[in-house]
Each structure stands twice: as structure tokens, then as C-alpha cells.
Amino acid sequence: MQFKLHPHRAARITLALVLVAATGAVGHAVLAGPGDNGSAAPPGQVAVPEDEVSWDEVQRLISEQKLEAASKAVAELRERAEAAGDAAEQTRAIIEEVQLRTALHGYETAVRFLMDTPWPEDRVQRAVLQLYFAHSLATYVDAYSWEIRQRERVETSGELDLKAWDLDQIVAASNAAFAEVWARRDGWGSEPIGVLARYLSQNTYPPRIRGTLRDAVAYLWVELLADTGLWRPDQENELFLLDVGSLLSSGAAAHTGVDLADPEVHPVVKIDAVLDDLEAWHEAAGRPEAAHEARLERIRRFNAAFTNRHDRTTVREHLEALQDAFDADLEWWSMGQSLLAELVRDDGAPDALIRARAAAVAGRDRHPDSVGGQQCAHHAAAIEAPSYSLQAMQADGPDRRSIRITAKNLESLHLRAYPYDLREAVTSSEDSNVLPGHREVPGIMASGQPVAEWTVALAPTPDYREHATFAVPPMTEPGAYLVVASARRDFDTNRNHLQALNFLVTDLVLISRQADGGTEVTARSGSTGRALEGATVELYRFDWRSGHRRLASRVTGPDGRALFSHAGWQYERHFLVASRGDDLAVDLAGLWRSGERERGVDTAALVYTDRSVYRPQQTLHFKVVAYRGGGDEPSYRTLPGTEVTVTLRDANHEEVAQSVLTTNGFGSASGSFELPPGRLLGSWNLQTSLGGGTGVRVEEYKRPTFEVTVSDPPDALRLNREARLQGEVRYYFGLPVVTGDVRWRVTREPVYPWWWFWWNPSPAGDAQVVASGEGGLDEEGRFQVVFTPAADEREATDGVSYRFRLAVDVTDPGGETRSAERTFRLGFVAVEAAIRSDLGFVAEGEPATLTVVRTDLDGAPRAGAGAWRLVAL
């Protein structure tokens, strides 16, 4: 198993725990367990005599997928090394055995083994095992993430089984393992990684950058701390409370009081402390490039953690200042330029790519052969790379701007049009593509000369971003064409990108809809919109196995319409091909027989009960109204004098009681059931023989004696201002409850404007507890809740608001608990406006009416001034 950095940073992996043995062989094998007495191997495995056990033998067993036998062999090697006092060999055997147990999907067993097995006393070997223990915990979480996240914390003074650890406890144990190693960094940190080459591997970074054990521990720990999947919700939602500028500007001395093993310390603060310490250590030793890399890693991690644009601007500006101050003659300056190019590229400004390219070119040209210089060259080449894409109308008339070319870093694009037989393409298609696809394009291009060839001058792209250019195909004759685009004039495929699309030049347009048990197709003129008589419309069924089948053909009448019945249709998809003279049309959207059913006449009953919740041994009163109706022209009537059986079923869906009734002259009947004790409580239901029913709940409950209410706030609530809310507890007979315990909590969840999801389809939306407390009641039965509804004020212009939910539980001296809840939506503005229209569009040259509604954040109307303006796009 390995520590892995995020995929987009794979090129910067520096240190990773690696498998001692062949990882490819152990990944997915699952074999039977050992024999009963442990001396004989199960069928298909090899017994390994003690005098033959060696690491070569272990490697052979692993390569043959005999993992259980390999595990036994490694256990013997471990015991032999422990007896001989060989710390390095013992460590190797422990880690190998953990890997084999993990490969056999014993994630939990592997962690337990590491916890229970004696470790060697050698400080370096113990450090390796501590690191691997932390990694094994992370692997355990990854394998059983869903189950672990369902666990509730168990508090105990004794030893707690791993199965009972919740996520926070596992993360805390993993961080504690790193902290224990980290605490001894001054004793062995300057040693080279070479002494642990079996367990830690370096990438292509020069050894002077990340070449010590102290580097290894620091960057591996930072990798764990940066995994937001291991963060608590409050740690992720309250990032805005951390001042990223202060963190970046602080030095190692600022973190002397930070307990890195404390789970209450934010992971970002821990990342800052660890990398600050590493940077200061390298600076003191006269290694400026290694110190610079520690600062760059901090910037990478902060940029990934802080997603607010203001924070990312602060991070980027800090990096710019850092690069200006760093000695550009040192090679690692180019690595800083590479990171700067990434951050500038992603900031979204119109000139971002221009500035990103300039940063990358500077780093490339300064140190072209360095790791950073090569990364800069890659960034510059990616920004400068030409690209284009085509979009077109499936069908359009001649001399129309039918093709949209989106391109960058290209002066022109060359296009050719090849005609083809539409019906031949449909009937000869051998896959789900009705029209020619990527397999057919080379054949069409090779079969004949293009009927049109033209060059389109593209919009200039000095900002290195894609811009759109619309092209008018020169073909005027109706027909089906394959339009092929090329960046090279000769259409050679060498170092070139070709793209093709299908295009019909036609005046024939098909409009289809479901109607009268079939699909109605209307043929119209694309230029005038008038209905076209005499168009031949053919219905095909999609069939990629044996070829698309033609099912029927119709000719449109004077109204331009043709009808295809759905009789015999199952659930296959269908499409249309039409012609009128030389004009062709296809409708490939896919026609289905969906949403259709016969409107039959149904008999059913409505069922009512006298309440929704009952206790056992109470009487459930019910009433039924029998009716019959439906059909093509729906009409309903009650059913007088009709026999109906009413059945009561409990939460196990077992029959409790049954009653046979006859409806009266109005089609209704009533009855009752005595609810027996001893049945499963919960959701019960009443069902009728005519169809229809209703559900009720049967619960053991005590009638409440008091109620809890939360009053309206005396003053308007504001974000980041102290909020005071008052509640009251009274008996139902009117007197206050003066003795009792009050417990309250406040949760917050963001509320995003509708347009937010255009650019961020999955914003954070989980509710988070932001305040809680306990208290008592005064002599008037009142209590008070005080908290601060905190939010990031930098999001004031983003349209984000927050829903705060106050939940209060009050328990009286007799143990009865009653609850109340109030919800408040707060934002950085007190009112919001919405524009409403009864129509989805307005006609040109005609008067139109739009309604602007002004409300508070909870939707209540609020009068006030407003202004509007109409903008032409």
C-alpha cells in the first residue's frame, strides 16, 4: 500500500511508503485460511519448512498468489529476527506481514496486528513502524469508511476495541503516531533517506530538496493532514475563521505552543506548523532551496484547502512576493514559477492565461533543465497549444451561419464537405450511430472528392482562451454532407487534429409529438414555417445488432401531418427519416412509447380516521367512501349499497381485525376497531377490498402536560452579531413551569441562489452545529439563548445566505421532555428581489409586463424602494 498524493499532483510525489514485496501480486488475491494445526498447508498451497524460509521464498509465494503461506513464512522470519535482536529484519517482517494481511482484505486485522505485535527498540525502525501504523489506519478508514462514519463515540477508561473507534478517534491515533515520530526529529532528522530505502522511495527531486528523514516525516504527515475526507464538518465549514494571510506570514516561533497531537487544533494550523518548522530547519542549515520547497508546499496545501476567492488571492499574492524575494539564480526558483503559473491560471481573471504563461516562460528560460523548468515548459506549452471544436445545426438552409467553431491559438481552419446517401447510411449502419461516425469517416473521405472546400479565418485569441467563430457552409444543393475540419490545409493526419460532423442542407423540418395513441409528425418549411403536403415520412426502429428496421411509411396531408400508431410498439427507440423532393430530414431524438396507458374505469375507496395517532386499547374510528370512475372522459360517482371489507394491519403487516360493511345511500360506511395491546408499535394501516387505504400510528405515549415556545427576537438578527432569543415553558392549564433543565443547539446550513449551481454544481450544504448550551428556567418559566450566528463576510457579494435552526429541549422534574424549534434565515442583506413573469417569453413590438417582488429572506413581503433596468444582450 502506498501514500498517494492527489492525482493532479502526481508529478510532485516525493516520498511514499512502498510495498517490500510485489504489490501487483498481493492486490486482489483471496485464498483459504491455514490448516487446523498450522503445520500443513491447505490444498493448493505449499508447506514451508523452517529451515527453508527465506525472503526469496516469500517473494516466490507472493508471485504465485499463495498469500496465506507467504504470511506464515513471514511470521517465522519475524520471530527469528526478534529472537536474534535484528531490528531491521524484524521491522521488515512486521510490515510485510501487515501488507499480506491487508491484501487478504484483513484491514482491521492488519491494524490490530500492528498494535499488538512487539516493536524493536531501535529509534529509526520504530519511526518506520509508527509511520506505517498511521498509514494502516488511513487505509482502514478508506476500506470501511461508510461503516466507521456511522459509529458513535464510546467513552471508557479502559482499553477500547478497534471496532468501536469512531472516525475522530482513528484520525487522532494516526496523528498521534506522526506526532510521536515528529517529537524525535532533532535526533535523527538529518539522516538521509537511503537508510530507509526499503520503505521510503524518492521521486526525481534532487536529494538536496527532500532528501532527509525529517523531510519524509513532514511531507507524509502533511499529506495525511490535508485529506479533507478525514476532517470534521466544523473543520471544513469554519475555514473562514482562519486568517490565511497571518498563517502564511507567521514563522516557526508562532507555533511553539501548538499541540500537534491535539484533535481540536485545525489540520490547516498543523500543516502550517509542520512546514514552518521544516522551513526554519533548512534555513538554519543553509539549504535555501529546501526551505523554499517547504514554503511552496504550504502554499499548495493552502490553495487546495481555502476555496474562497479572497483567500486564494491572498495565497497567490504571497507566492508572487516570495518569488520576487527568492534568488532567481537558484534552480528551485523555477519550481516556484511553475506553482505561480498554476495559481494564476486558475484565478479566472480575463488576462489570467497571459500572466500564467509569462510566469511559466520565465521559469522555463531561467533553468530549462531543472525539474521546475520542465514543469514550466509544460505549463507554457499547454497554454500555447492550439485547439478547436465544432458544433453545427443538424439541418439548416443554405447560406446560414450553421457551424460554430470554438478555437484558440489558431489563425484559420480548413473545411471540406463530402456528400453521401442518407438512406444508404441509415440502412447500412452497424451500430447505434444512424449517421456516419468515426469508423465511416475515413471511407467517405477516401471514396471521392469533396464538393466544397473552404477556409475560415478564426477570431484572434491573444488571451489564449477559446473564442467562437461562425461559418457559413458554401453548399447550396439539398442533401446530406459530411463536413471535415483540419488545422492543416492538406488534411494530413500527421501532427494534426481532424474533426467531422454530419450536416443536412434542407428546407424540410420535422416536428413530432405523442397524440391519440401514437406519434404525430408534422412536416414544415424551415424558411417559412408553413405546413408541407406530400412529404414522405418513414419510421425506423433502432437496432444496432441486425440493422435499423423500417417499420412504416406515411405521406403528409394538406396540414403537413402524418400519424404513426403505437400499436405493436414495446420499449424500443424509434427515429424518422423524411424526404420531399430533394429535401431530406431526420429526427434522431428517439421516439418512445412512454407515458401512455389505457384510461380504464377503476373502483376504489377513500378512508378517513378520527385521528392520526393512537395508543393500544384505544378505539380507532374510521369512515370509507366507495366510488367508481375514470375512462377516456373521466367521471366519478359514489357506490351506494356496496359491500366493502376493511382490514386493519399492524407494523408487521399482519392482520389485526377485519370488518365487512355495506355503504349507505351516499356511498359511505363507518366502523371502529379496538386496538389490542402486545403488537409491534409504529405504522399501522387500514386497507379496503375495493382498493384504497390510509395509514395511522400506534404508539405508547403520555399526553403532554406543558409546551415550549420560542418568541420572536426583540431585535432583528444580524450575521456575526450576538443574537438573544427568549423562550417560555407553560403548563397547558396556564401556569409557568419554573423548574426544569433546558438544552439547546443551533445548526447552520448555507442557502445558495439558484444561479450558484451553474458554476459550482455541488457546493457544501451539510448542516453543522454552531452553538449549544444548557440552562434553567426562571420564576416566570422563561429561558434565554445567546449565540453569535457567524458567517464569512467576504461572501457578502456572492448571494449566499444561511439558515439557522434553533432546537430546544426542556425536561421537567418528572422526566417529561418537550421540544420547540425556530428557523431563521440570515444573510448579508435583509431583503431580496425576484422577477416573475407569467410567460416564458415576450413578443417583439408588443407590450410586456414583469413583476418584481421584494421580500425578506424568509419570504415575507417587504415594502420599500426599488429600481430596475432592461439590458439588451
N, C-alpha and C positions, 0 to 999 in steps of 0.2 A: 504494500500500500504506500502511497506517496502523499506528501503535502503538495497541493497544486495551487498555483496562483490562478487568478481569473483568466478565462480563455483569451481575452483581448490583450492580456499582458504576458502571454506565453513566452514571448521573445526575451522577457526580462527575468525569467526564473533564475534564481541564484543558488538556492540550497533546497534540497528535498530529501526527506527520508526515503530510502530506496530499499527494495527487497534484496536480501542477501542472495536468495536463490532465484530460480527462473520464474519471474512473476507471471509470464504468459501462461505457464503451465498450471499455476495454482488458482487462477482466477475463478473458474466456474465448476471445478470438479467436485462431486459429492459421492463418496464411497461408503460402504458399510463400516460399522464400528469394529473394534478389535474383538478377538475371541474371548470366550468366557474366562479363561485363566490367564490371558495375556501372553501366553507362551507361543501359541500357534496363530498364524495369520489367517484371516478369513479367506474364503475362496477367491482366487484371482489375485491375491497379494503375496508378497514374498516375506518369509520369516528372515530376520536379520540377526545372525549370531553376534554375541557381544564382541568377539574378537575380530569381527569383520566390519564393525561400524566405523564409518569414516564420512567426511563431508562429501567425498566423491560419490559414495554410495547413496547419501541423501539426495544429491543432485540427480542421480540416475532414477531414484524412486519418484521424485517430483516430475521428471520428464516423462515418466511412464504413467503419470496420473495416480500413483499409488500413495495418496497423501496420508492415509492413516498409518501405513507402515513407515513413511518418512517421519511422521510426528513421533512415533515410538523410538525411532533411531535417534532423532534429535534429543529426546528426553534422556536417552542413555549418554549421549555426548555431554549434555548439561550436567548430569550427575557426576560424570567422570571429571569434568573441568572443576566443579565445585569441590570435589574431594582433593584435587591437586592444587587448589588455590589459584587456578589460572583465570584471572578476572576477565581478560579479553575474550577467551574462549567461552566462558560462562555467559557473558553478555551476548555474544553471537548466537549461542544456542537458545537463550531466552527469547530473543527477538525472532529467531527463525521459527520457534515453536508457536509464538503468537501469530505469526503470519500464516502458518499452516492451519491453525485453529480458525482464523478468520476466513481463510479460503474455503474451509468446510462450513462456512456460514455460522460459525460459533462466535459471533461478535461479542456477545455478553460473556461467554466463557473465556474469550481471549483477555478481556479486561480483568475479569476475576483472577485469571492465572497470573497476570502481571502484578496484581495487588497482593496475592498470597505467596508468590514464589520468592525465596530469599535472593537478595541482590548482592553483588560483590561490593566490597568496601572502597574500591578504587574510585577516586572522585570523578575522573573522566568517564569511566564506564557507568557510574551511577547517573551522571549527567545525560548520557545517551539514553539510558532506560527511562529517566524522567521525561525526556522529550518524546520517547516512543509511547509512554503511558498517556501523555497529553494527546498525542495523535490518535491512539486507540480509542480514547473517549470520544473524540470528534467523529471517528468512523462509526462508533456505536450509535451516536446521535443520528448520523446520516442514514444508517440502516433501519433504525426504529423510530424515526422522527415523529410519525403520527402518534404512535402509542405513548412515547415519552411525553409529548406535549399534553396528553390527557391526564397525566398524573397530578395528584395534589400533594403538596409538601407534607411530609410526616416529621414532626418534631420528636426527638428522642434523645436521651442522654447516653444510650448505649450505641453499639455499632449498628448501622443501618444497611440492610442488604441492597445491592446494586439495583435490583428490580424495583425498589421503592424510591430511588433517587429521581427527583424531578429535573427538568432541564436546567434550572438555575444552579442546582447542586452539582450537576455534571460539569457545567461550564466553570463553576467555581473551582472544582477539583482539577480541571485541566489547567486553569490559570495558576492555581497554587503550585502545580508541578513545574510550570515555567518559572514561577517566582522563586522557587527553591533553587533552581539552577542559576537563575539570574543573580541571586544574592551572592553567589560564589564566583562571579565573573572576573573579579580582580585577580583571583588565584590562578586561573588557567586561561583566561580570555585571549591572551596574546599568542597562544599556541596556534600553529597552522592547522587548517582543516585536514591536512594529509594524515594526521594520526587517527582520524576517524573516517578515512576514505571509504571504508566498507559500508558506512551508514549514511554519510552525508556526501552528496555529489555537487559539484560546482557546474555552473554553466560556462559560457565563453567569456565572462567578465575577467579582466586581468586580476590576478591574485591580490594586487595592492588595493583593490576596491572592496571586495567582500571576502577576503581570504583568511580570516581568523575565526576561531571558535566563538568569540564574542559576537562577531557578525552573524554567524549561523544562528545562535540562540535568539538574537534580537530580531532578525528578519522572520524567523519561523514563528516567534511569538506574535509579532505584528500581524502575520498572516492569519493567525487564529483570532486575534482581537478584532480584525477588520471584517470578519464574517458576520454580516448583519442578521443572518439566519439564527445566530446564537444570542442576539440581543433581546432584552426585554422590550415590550411595547413602549414603555415610557422612555427607554434609552433612545429609541428611534424617533419617537414623536417630539421629544424635547431637545433635539439637537440645537434648535434656535436659541436655547438658553446659554449655549456655549459661544464665547466670543472667539471666532476663528482667527481674527487678527491678533488678539492677545496671545493665543496659543502659538501662533507662528513666530511671534517676536520674542517669546519667553526663552530663557536659557535653562541649562540643566539645574541651576541653583533653585529655580522656581518650583521644582518638583521634589525637593528634598523631603517634604512632609507627606508625599503621596504614597499610600499603601497600595502597591500594585496587586496584591492578593485580595484586596477588599472588593467584594462584588458590587458595592454601592458606588464605587468610582467608575465614571463613564469610560467605556472602552476607548473612545477617542482621546480622553485625557491620558489613559495608559499608553496608547500609541505615541502620543506626544512626549511623554516622559521617557519611554524606552529609546526612542530615536534621538531625543535631545541628549540623553546620556551617551549614546553611541557617538554622536557627532562631536561632543565635547572631548571624549576619549581620543578620537582620531586627531582632533585639532591639537590636543596637548602632546601627542606623539609625533607631530609634524607630518601628518598624512592629509593634506588639504582635499585631495580628490575623494578619498574615502569619506571624509567628513561631508563633502558636498553631496555624495550619493545618499548619505543618511538624511540630509535635508530634502533632497529630491524625493526620496521615498515618503517622507512625511507629507510633502505636497501632493503626491499621487494619492495617498490614502485620504487626505482631507478633501481633495477634489471629488473622490468617489463617495465619501460619506455625506458631505454637505451638498445637497442638490439645489438649495435656494440660489437664485442667480446672483444675489448680492454677495453671498458667501463665496461663490465661485469667482466672482470678480475680484474679491479681496485676495483669494489664493493666487489667481493669475498675476495680479499686480505685484504680489510679494515675490513670485518667481521672476518677474521681469527685473525687479530691483536686485534680486540675488544674482542674476546673470550679469547685470551691469557691474556688480562689485567683484565678481569672481574673475580670476586670472584667465583670460581667454587663450593664453598660450598653453594651458594645461588641457590634455585631451578630454577630460570629463566635462569641460565646458560645453562640448558638442552634445553630450548626453542631456545637459540642461536645456539646450536649444531644441532637442528632439521633444522633450516634455513640453516646452513652451509652445512648440508648433501644434501639439495635440490640444492643449488647453485653449489656445487662440482659435483654432479651427472649430471648436465646439461651442464658442460663446454666442453664435447666432447673429453677430453684427453683419451688416451688408458687406463690409470690407474684410471680414474675418479670414477668408481664404487668402487674400492678398498678403495680410500680415503674417499668417501662418507659413506661407511659402517663403516669405522673406526671412523668417526666423530659421526655417529648415535649410535654406540655401546658405545662410551664414554658417551654420554648424557643419554643413556638408563641405563647404570650401575650406574651412579653417583646419579641420582634421579629417580628411577624406577616408583614411584607412582605419580610423578608430571605430569602436562599437557604436558610439553616439553619432559619429559622422555617417556611418552606413544607415543608421535609422533615419537620420535627417534626409539622406538621399532618397530613401523610400517615401518619406512624407512628401518631399518636393515632387517626386515622380508621380505620386498618386494625385496630387492636386493638379499637376500639369497634364495628366493623361487625358486624351480626347475620348469622348463617348457620345453616343446618341441613342435615341429610341424613337420608334414610330407609333403613331396612333392614327386611325383613319375611320371614316364612316364605312360601314359595311356596304352601303349602297348610296349613291348620290348622283345627281345630274351632272352633265358636262359643264366645264368652266366654273366649277365651285372650288372653294378652298377646303378640300376634302381631307387633306393629310396634314397632321400636326407632327412636326419634328422637334423633339426636345434634345438639345445638344449643348456641349461645352467644348472649348478649345479646338473647334473645327471651323474652317473658313467656308467650306461648301460640302454638299452631299450629292452623290450621283445616284440617279434612279433609272430603272428600266422597267417596262411593262410588257409582260408576256401574256397573250390571250390563251384561254383554254376552254374546253367544252364543259359547261356546268353540269349537264346531266350525266355525261360520261364520268366526271369526277365523283358525282354522288353514287352512281351505281357501281363504280369500281373501288370505292373506298373500302379498306380492310381494317379500319379501326374506328374509334368513336369520333374522329375528325371527319366531318362530312366534306369539307372543302380541303384543298391541298394543304398538307402540313410539312414539317421539316424533312420527312422522308421523300416527299414528292417534289420538293422544290428543285433539287439538282437535275432531276429528269426533265422537268418542264423547261429549265434554262438551257439544257443541252439539246432539246428537241427542235428548237427553231430560233429564229431571230426575233428580238423584241420589236413590237410595233411602235414603241415610243421610247425615247431615251432623252433625259434632260438633267440639268444640274441646277441645284437650288443654292443660292447664296444664303448662308446662315447668319443669324444675328451675332454680332461680336459679343464675346464673353470676357471682358477684361477683369471681371471679378472672379473668374474661374468657376462660376456657378452655371447651372443649366438654364438656358433660355429657350423660348418657343418660337418657331418659325412655321407659318402655314404655307403649304404648297398647293398649287392648282395642277392636277394631272392633265396632260395635253390630249388624252384620248377623248374623242367626240362620238365614236361609234358605240352604240349599246353593246354590252357583252360583259363576260367575266374575265378579269385580269389578275395576274399575279404581279404585284409591284415589289421589286427587289431594290434595296438600298445598299450602297457601298461607300466606304470612306475613300477608296481608291478608284480612280477613273477607269482602270482596266478591269475592275471586278475580280482581280486575282485574290485567291484566298490566303496567300502568304502575308502574315502580319497585317491582317485586315479583318474587319467585322462586317459580315453581311446580315441583313435582316429583311424578312419578307412578310407581306400581308396580302390578304385577298380583298379585292375591290370590285364592285359592280357599277358600271355606268348604266343607269337606267332611270326611267321616269315612273316605274311601277313600284308601288308601296303596298305592303300587306298589313292589315290591322286585324288581329284575332281576339276573340273573347268567348267565354263559355256562355251558352244560351240554349234553352229548350232541349236539354239532354244531349247537347253536342257542342261542337266548336263552330262558331260563325266567323267567316273570313270575309273581310271587305277589301276590295282592290281599289286603290285611289291613285290619282296622278300626283306625283311628288311636287310638281311645279305649280299646279293649280288647285289641288285638293279635291277635285271633282271625282265622283264615283266612275269606275271604268267597267263598262259592259264587255263581255266576250273574253275576259281573261281566263286562261286555263290554270286551275289550281290543283296541284297533286299533293296527296297526303302520303308521307312515308313514315315507317316505323324505324327508330334507331335499332340497329342490330349489327354490332361490330364483329360477331362471330361468323355469320354466314352472309353478311352484306345487308345493307339497308333495303327494306322491302317497301315497294309502292303498294298501298292499300286501296286507294280510291282516287278518282279524278272528277272535278266539278268545273263547270263553266259559269262565271258570274253573270247574274241577270242585269236588268236595267238599273237596279240600285247598287250594282257592284258587289253583291253579296253571294256567298256560297256557304252551304251548311254541310258539315260532316258529323254524322251521328256517332255517338259514343258506344253504340251497341257493339258488343264483342270486344271492346277495349278492356284491358286489365290494368296493370300498373306500369306499362311500358311508356317510354317517352316517344313523342312523335314530332315531326317537323314538316314544313311546307316548302314546295318549290312551285313557282308560278311563271307564266310567260304570257305576253300579249304582243304579238308581232315580234320585233327584235328585242323588246324589253324583257328582262328577267328579274326575278326576285326570289329570295329565300327568307324563311323565318326559322332560325335555328334556336330560338329561345327555349324550345322544349314544351310541347303540349301534353298535358296530363289529364287523366280523368280524376279530378280531385274535387273535394268539397261537394260531391253530389250524393244524394240518397233519395230514395223514394219517400215522398211525404205520405206516410201511412197514417191510419187512424189509430190512436192509442187510448187505452183505458188506464187510469191511474187514480190516486187519491192524495189529497193534501192532509197532513197530520199536524195537529196542534196539541200542546200540553199546557198545563196551568202554570208551570214554571220551568226553569232550565236545570235546577239543582235540587236533589232530594237526598234525604237520609234514609238508611234502611228502616223498615217498618212504617214508613210513611206511605200515604196513598197517592198514586200517580193518576191524575185525571187527564183524559185525552178526548179529542174530537177528530173525526175524519169527515172529509167531504169528497165523495166519489164523483168522477167526471169522465167524459169521453169526448175526444175531439181530434183535430188535425186535418190531414188531406191536402189536396192541391189548393183548395180555397179554405184556409183554416177557420174552423168554427168549433166552439166548445159548449157542452151542456152538462148539467149535473145528472146524476143517475138515481132517481128515487126508487125505493123498493128493491135495492140491490144488496145481495149478501156479500159481506166483506169479513175476512178473518184478520184480526190484529194480533201480532205476536210480539212479545217483549223478550229481548235477548240481553244477556249481561256482557261484561267486558271480555269474556272468553268466547263470545258469540254463541253461548249455549242458551237454549230456550228456557225461559223462566216461567212464563204464563202465556195463555192464548185465550182469545175471546172471539166468538162468532156473533156478528151484529148484522142488522138489516137497516139500511138507510131509510129515513122518513121521506115525506113528500118533497122536501127540499134537497134531497141527496146527501144529507148529513146523518151521522150517528155518533153517540158518545158512550164512554165507558170508563172504567178505572181498574187499576191493578194495585194490590198490596205488595210493597217491595219487601222481600224476605231478607233476613239477616244471614250472614255467613257466606255471601257471594263476593267475588272479586269486585272491588270498588273501581270506579273510573267511568269510562264512556260506555253507556248502555244505549240501545236503540229500539225504536218501535218500527215494525215493518208490516205492510198490508199485502193481502193476496192479490189486490188489483195493481200493485206497484206503487212506489212512493213510501216514504217513511220520514222519520226525524230522529235526532239524537238527543240524549239527556245525559247528565252526570249524576252518579250516585256516590256520595261522599259522607264520611263521618266528620261532622264539623259542629262547632259550637257557635251559636249565634253571637255576633259581636256585641259587646256592651259599650264600646266607645269608638270614636272616629278621630282620625288625624287629618288636619288640613294645613296647607302651606299658603300663607297670604301673599297677595301681590306685593312686590317690593315697593317700599315707600318712595324710593328714588329710582330713576332709570338706571339700569345696569350698563356698565361700560367694560370693554375689554381692558385687562391689565389695571383695573381699579378694584379696590376692595368692594365686595358685594355682601350686603347684610340682608338676610331673609328671616322672616319670623313665621313660626308655625304655632298651632293651637291644638290641644287634645281635650275633647269633651265627651262625657258620657251621653248616651242618647237621650237621657232624661233631662239633660241641660247643664248639670254641674261640671266644673272642670276636673280633670284628672291631675292631681297635684303631686303624685309620687309615681315615678317610673324612670326607666332608662331610655335614652334617645341615642340612636346610632344613625349616622347619615353618611352618604357618599355622593360625590359629584363625578359624572363621567363627561367626557368631551369627545365629539366626533366632528370632523370637517364637513362642511356643506359646500360643494363646488357649483359654480354656474354651469349652465348647460353647454356652453361653448368650450369649457375646460377640457372635455374629453376628446376634442379634435386633435390636440397635440400631446395629451397625456391620457391614454385610454384606461390606465389602471393606477389612478392616484391612491395614496394611502387613505383608507376610510374606516379603519377599525376604531371602535370606541375605547377610550382609555380613562382609567380612574385618575383624576387630577387632584382630588381633595377628599378627605374623610375625617370624621371626628365622632366624639361621644359627648354626652351631656345629660342634664336632668331637666326637670320641669319646675317652674316657679309656682307660687300660690294661686296664680290665675290659669295654670295649665299651659303656659306658653314656653316655647324654647326658641333659641336663636341659632342660625347657621351663618358662619362667617368664612368666606374664602375669596380668593382672587382668581377670576377667570382669565388665565394667562393665554396669550397667543403671540405669534411673531408679527410685530408691527410692520415689518418690511413687506408683508403680503397685502398691505392695505390697498394697493393698486391692482391686485390680482383677482379681485372679486370673490375671494374665499371668505366664508363666514363659518361660525361654529355653533353647534347645538350642544348646550349644556343641560344635562339631565340630573336633577336632584332627587334622590330616593331616600326616604326617611322611614325608619322602623322604630316604633315605640312599644316597649314591653312594660305592663303594669305589674304591681306586686304579686298578682295571682298567676303570672306567667303568660297572660294573653298578649299577643303581639298584633298590632295593626300597622299598616303602612300607608304612605302617601307619596305622590310623585308630582314634580313640576318640571316642565321643559321650557328652556329659554334659548332663543336663537340670537346670538350676538355677532356683530361684525364691526368693521372699522367705519361704517356709515350706518345711520339709523333708519334710512328709508331706501327703497329700491323701486325701480320703474320697469314696467313691461309694456311692450307694444303688441296690441291684439288686432286681428283682422278677421272678419267673417269669411273672407275669400282668400284663397292662396295666391291670387294674382289680381292685377287690375288691368283694364283695357286702356290702350293708348288713346289719348284725346278725350277721355271721359272722366268725370269727377270721381274721386275715391275718398273713402273715409277710413281712418285708422284711429284706434282708441288707445290712449296712454293711461295706464293705471298706476297710481302711486300708493304704495303700501309700506308698512313697517316690515321687519324681517320675518315676523310671524304671519304675514298675510293680511293683517287688519288694515282697512283703508285709512290713509292719512292724507288729509287735505294739505295743500301747500303749493308754492310756485313751481313752475317747470318751464323748460324751453325745449324746442325741437328744431331739427333741420333735416332737409332732404338732400341726399348726396347722390349724384349720378356716378355709377361705376363704369 
